Amino acid sequence: MHRLTGIAPERLVTDHEALMSAIEAVDESLRAGADKERAKAAIVRFDDVLLAHLDREESLVIPILLEMTPTEAWALIHGA
């Protein structure tokens, strides 16, 4: 995205960091003997982080991809 727009998607990058943290929290909360309320809270937090990220990604990235040809989008996504 930065290469196409000149704008670094900093928020999307920090979102990915938050998603990894939320995934780790869910994983830890689901280990044997974990408290159900802790697991529920971790899953709700992950859901919140994921949906907010996908909304941002959809509003920032999808319009750019839709302006490209399929070949251009494939190359951008897959680094070809």
C-alpha contacts under 8 A as a table, 3 or more apart, distances in Angstrom:
res1	aa1	res2	aa2	distance
1	M	4	L	5.21
1	M	5	T	5.99
1	M	6	G	7.56
1	M	7	I	7.10
1	M	8	A	6.96
1	M	9	P	6.96
1	M	61	V	7.15
1	M	64	I	7.85
2	H	5	T	5.33
2	H	6	G	4.77
2	H	7	I	4.82
2	H	8	A	4.67
2	H	9	P	6.72
3	R	6	G	5.72
3	R	7	I	7.80
9	P	12	L	5.38
9	P	13	V	6.47
10	E	13	V	5.07
10	E	14	T	6.24
11	R	14	T	5.10
11	R	15	D	5.91
12	L	15	D	4.83
12	L	16	H	6.32
12	L	53	H	6.93
12	L	56	R	7.50
12	L	57	E	6.94
13	V	16	H	5.21
13	V	17	E	6.63
14	T	17	E	4.99
14	T	18	A	6.26
15	D	18	A	4.98
15	D	19	L	6.03
15	D	49	V	7.54
15	D	53	H	6.05
16	H	19	L	4.90
16	H	20	M	6.20
17	E	20	M	5.20
17	E	21	S	6.33
18	A	21	S	5.06
18	A	22	A	6.10
18	A	49	V	7.11
19	L	22	A	4.98
19	L	23	I	6.05
19	L	46	F	6.86
19	L	49	V	6.35
19	L	50	L	6.56
20	M	23	I	5.05
20	M	24	E	6.19
21	S	24	E	5.13
21	S	25	A	6.24
22	A	25	A	5.00
22	A	26	V	6.25
22	A	42	A	6.96
22	A	45	R	6.82
22	A	46	F	5.07
22	A	49	V	7.58
23	I	26	V	5.11
23	I	27	D	6.14
23	I	46	F	6.60
24	E	27	D	4.98
24	E	28	E	6.08
25	A	28	E	5.13
25	A	29	S	6.01
25	A	42	A	5.92
26	V	29	S	5.04
26	V	30	L	6.22
26	V	39	A	6.35
26	V	42	A	5.10
26	V	43	I	5.84
26	V	46	F	7.42
27	D	30	L	5.35
27	D	31	R	6.69
28	E	31	R	5.58
29	S	34	A	5.60
29	S	35	D	7.12
29	S	38	R	6.13
29	S	39	A	4.66
29	S	42	A	6.88
30	L	33	G	7.98
30	L	34	A	5.83
30	L	39	A	5.95
31	R	34	A	5.62
34	A	38	R	7.36
34	A	39	A	7.10
35	D	38	R	5.29
35	D	39	A	6.32
36	K	39	A	5.03
36	K	40	K	6.06
37	E	40	K	4.99
37	E	41	A	6.09
38	R	41	A	5.14
38	R	42	A	6.16
39	A	42	A	5.10
39	A	43	I	6.19
40	K	43	I	5.18
40	K	44	V	6.15
41	A	44	V	5.13
41	A	45	R	6.10
42	A	45	R	5.10
42	A	46	F	6.16
43	I	46	F	5.03
43	I	47	D	6.13
44	V	47	D	5.05
44	V	48	D	6.22
45	R	48	D	5.08
45	R	49	V	6.20
46	F	49	V	5.14
46	F	50	L	5.94
47	D	50	L	5.14
47	D	51	L	6.01
48	D	51	L	5.42
48	D	52	A	6.15
49	V	52	A	5.34
49	V	53	H	6.13
50	L	53	H	5.12
50	L	54	L	6.10
51	L	54	L	5.09
51	L	55	D	6.09
52	A	55	D	5.19
52	A	56	R	6.30
53	H	56	R	5.13
53	H	57	E	5.99
54	L	57	E	4.92
54	L	58	E	5.87
55	D	58	E	5.13
55	D	59	S	6.26
56	R	59	S	5.21
56	R	60	L	6.08
57	E	60	L	5.17
57	E	61	V	5.37
57	E	62	I	7.13
58	E	61	V	5.62
58	E	62	I	5.14
58	E	63	P	7.66
59	S	62	I	6.32
59	S	63	P	6.86
60	L	63	P	6.52
60	L	64	I	7.29
61	V	64	I	5.36
61	V	65	L	6.33
62	I	65	L	5.01
62	I	66	L	6.07
63	P	66	L	5.11
63	P	67	E	6.51
64	I	67	E	5.34
64	I	68	M	6.93
65	L	68	M	5.34
65	L	73	A	5.81
66	L	69	T	7.63
68	M	71	T	7.84
68	M	72	E	5.74
68	M	73	A	5.83
69	T	72	E	5.18
69	T	73	A	6.22
70	P	73	A	5.12
70	P	74	W	6.02
71	T	74	W	5.14
71	T	75	A	6.15
72	E	75	A	5.15
72	E	76	L	6.16
73	A	76	L	5.06
73	A	77	I	6.07
74	W	77	I	5.20
74	W	78	H	5.85
74	W	79	G	7.91
74	W	80	A	7.62
75	A	78	H	5.27
75	A	79	G	5.29
75	A	80	A	4.45
76	L	79	G	5.31
76	L	80	A	6.78
